[in-house]
Amino acid sequence: MSKVLMGVKHHLAFVTINREEQLNFFDYETLVELKNIVEGIKLRAYSYSKKN
C-alpha cells in the first residue's frame, strides 16, 4: 500500500500521508513518495499552462 495518496478534483491536487499506524510520521520512503508526487503535480501544471 502506498504511504502517500494523491487525487485531483476540479484542478486541485489533494495529497494525503497514509500512515495512520505511525501517526503519519515521515520516514525516508514517505518523503521520496511525496517528492515524486509533488514533481508530478508540477509537471501537470506546467503542461496545463502551456495548453492555455
N, C-alpha and C positions, 0 to 999 in steps of 0.2 A: 504494500500500500504506500502511496506517495505521502511524503511528510508535508508537502506544500500543494495546495489545490488552487486552481485559477478558473474563473468563469468570466464571461463577457456578456453584458446586457446593456443595450442602448448606448453603445460606445464607451462604457465604463468597464474597467477591469477590476474584478474582486479577487484578492489573494488572501488565502486562509492558511495559517500554520495549523497543521493537523496532527498534533502530538499531545492529545489530552492526557495520556498516561504519564507524560513527563511535564505536565503543566505548561505545554507549548514551549519548552526550553529549546533554544537554538543549539544544535551541535553542528559540526563541520558539514555533514551531508545535507542538513536542512538549509544551511547558509548557501551551499552550492546550488541546490534546487531553486531557492529564492532568487539568486543571482541570474540563473538561466531564464526563469520566468520573467524577471524584470527586463532582461535583454530582449526577449521575445516580444514583450509589450512595446518596447521602444521601436523595434523593427516594424511592428504592425502600425504604430502611429506614424512612423516616417513614410511607409508606403501609402497609407491613407492620405496623408497630407500631400503627397505627390499627385494623387489622383484628383484632388480637389483644388 
